[in-house]
């Protein structure tokens, strides 16, 4: 049988919520910095810390629900 015709079970991978949300956070922050919507470094650091905390919280909640 040719290799193209062999049916393989489809494997789905789990979403890495921490990586996904962190990436979105840094893209949005990059846009805000380039457009000069955020100019205060203290505000930037606060948004980064809160954004990463939120991403971590979502990742932990997703992991808890995934194992039930």
Secondary structure, DSSP 4 states (H G I P E B T S, - for coil): --GGG---PPPPPPP-HHHHHHHHHHHHHHHHHHTTS---HHHHHHHHHHHHHHHHHHHHHHHHHHT-
